[in-house]
Amino acid sequence: MDDLVTERLVLHPLSVLEAERVAAGEPDPGDRWASGYPAEGDMVGARRYLTTCAITGDPRPFGAYEIRRREDGRAIGGLGFHGAPDDDLRVTVGYGLVPSAHGKGYASEALRELLRFARARGVSAVLGDTDHDNTASQRVMTAAGMRLIGEDEHLKYYRIGWADDRRTG
């Protein structure tokens, strides 16, 4: 599967071998990781992807992606789908960046590309959630076009959807 490319980023779909290295926090000599990568969230995401692969097979293109800066190729975080679309063609996403990459618009840029990608593959809606106090993540989802649809005592829930006649294959 090809990388997804934005103005400043490359979203690289992780292979099982790459996900194993991220999950373990142990780079291969060829890996270009920014300081702090992978963070705990990246390792959790890689483990989720590996579990999905073991149980139901590789969900690509609805798997895990490494966020890399185009300028130097360094991995600065991860994002991805929590699995293939459900019966209603909905997917859930998650993302995270190393602290040195915060505040530069990278997360919003990466999420916008992942949403565009999902829509182009016939996904009807993308869901996400965040802790109440994670205002940065709330801003990311809002900037990418997602809207707050509810909350409970722990989380705020976001969604973006598209009408059937607007989806493309």
C-alpha positions in Angstrom: 0.0 0.0 0.0 1.2 3.5 -0.9 2.0 6.3 1.6 -0.5 9.1 2.0 1.2 12.4 1.4 0.2 15.9 2.5 2.0 19.2 2.2 4.3 18.6 5.2 3.7 15.0 6.1 3.9 11.4 4.9 1.4 8.9 6.5 3.2 5.6 6.2 1.0 2.4 6.6 2.8 0.2 9.0 3.6 -3.3 8.1 3.4 -6.0 10.7 7.2 -5.9 11.2 7.3 -2.2 11.5 4.4 -2.3 14.0 6.3 -4.9 16.1 9.2 -2.5 16.3 7.0 0.4 17.3 5.1 -1.8 19.9 8.4 -2.8 21.4 10.0 0.7 21.1 13.0 -0.8 19.4 14.0 0.8 16.1 15.7 -1.0 13.3 18.9 0.7 12.1 17.0 2.1 9.1 14.2 3.6 11.1 14.2 7.4 11.5 12.5 8.2 14.7 12.3 11.7 16.3 13.2 12.0 19.9 10.3 10.6 22.1 8.9 8.3 19.4 7.2 6.0 19.9 5.2 7.4 22.8 3.0 5.2 24.9 0.0 5.9 22.6 2.0 4.9 19.6 2.9 1.6 21.2 -0.7 1.0 22.2 -1.9 1.7 18.7 0.8 -0.6 17.2 -0.3 -3.4 19.6 -4.0 -2.9 18.7 -3.0 -3.2 15.0 -1.0 -6.4 15.7 -3.9 -7.9 17.7 -6.3 -7.1 14.8 -3.9 -8.7 12.4 -3.6 -11.8 14.5 -7.4 -12.2 15.0 -9.0 -11.1 11.7 -6.0 -10.5 9.4 -4.4 -7.3 8.2 -7.1 -4.6 8.0 -5.1 -2.4 5.6 -5.8 0.2 4.4 -7.8 0.6 7.7 -4.7 0.0 9.9 -2.0 1.9 11.6 0.0 4.7 10.1 3.3 6.4 11.1 3.3 10.2 10.8 6.6 11.3 9.2 7.8 14.8 8.4 8.5 15.2 4.7 11.4 17.6 5.4 13.5 15.0 7.2 11.6 11.7 7.1 11.5 11.4 10.9 8.5 9.7 12.6 6.8 12.1 14.9 3.7 10.1 15.8 1.1 7.8 14.7 -2.5 7.7 13.7 -4.9 5.1 12.3 -8.1 3.3 12.3 -9.1 1.0 15.1 -10.1 -1.6 12.5 -12.0 -2.1 9.3 -15.3 -0.4 8.8 -18.3 -1.9 10.7 -21.5 -3.0 9.1 -22.7 0.6 8.8 -19.3 1.6 7.1 -18.1 3.5 10.2 -14.6 3.6 11.5 -13.0 4.9 14.6 -9.6 6.8 14.6 -6.9 7.7 17.0 -3.7 9.7 16.8 -0.8 11.2 18.7 2.4 13.2 18.3 5.6 13.4 20.2 5.8 16.6 22.4 8.3 18.3 20.1 5.7 18.2 17.3 2.8 19.7 19.2 1.4 23.0 18.3 2.5 23.0 14.6 -0.8 21.8 13.0 0.6 18.3 12.2 -2.1 16.4 13.9 -4.9 18.3 12.1 -3.1 18.0 8.8 -2.7 14.2 9.3 -6.3 13.7 10.5 -7.7 15.7 7.5 -5.8 13.4 5.1 -7.0 10.2 6.9 -10.6 11.5 6.8 -10.3 12.3 3.1 -8.8 8.8 2.5 -11.7 7.1 4.5 -14.3 9.0 2.6 -12.8 8.1 -0.8 -13.0 4.4 0.3 -16.7 4.6 1.0 -16.7 5.1 4.7 -19.9 6.6 5.9 -18.7 8.1 9.2 -15.5 8.5 11.2 -15.7 8.6 15.0 -13.2 9.7 17.6 -13.1 10.5 21.3 -10.9 12.3 23.8 -10.7 13.0 27.5 -12.5 16.1 28.8 -9.3 17.8 29.6 -7.5 17.1 26.3 -8.4 20.4 24.7 -5.6 20.0 22.1 -7.2 16.8 20.7 -10.6 18.5 20.7 -9.2 21.3 18.6 -7.6 18.8 16.2 -10.8 17.0 15.6 -12.8 20.2 15.2 -10.1 21.7 12.8 -10.4 18.5 10.7 -14.1 18.9 10.4 -15.4 16.5 13.1 -18.2 17.7 15.4 -18.9 17.0 19.0 -21.8 14.7 19.2 -21.9 13.8 22.9 -20.0 13.2 26.1 -20.1 11.1 29.2 -18.3 11.4 32.5 -15.0 10.3 30.9 -14.9 11.3 27.3 -16.1 13.6 24.6 -17.2 12.0 21.3 -16.7 13.4 17.8 -18.0 12.4 14.4 -17.9 13.3 10.8 -20.1 11.7 8.2 -21.0 11.9 4.5 -24.2 11.2 2.6 -24.1 8.2 0.3 -24.3 10.3 -2.8 -21.1 12.2 -1.8 -18.9 9.1 -1.3 -16.6 8.0 -4.0 -14.9 4.6 -4.5 
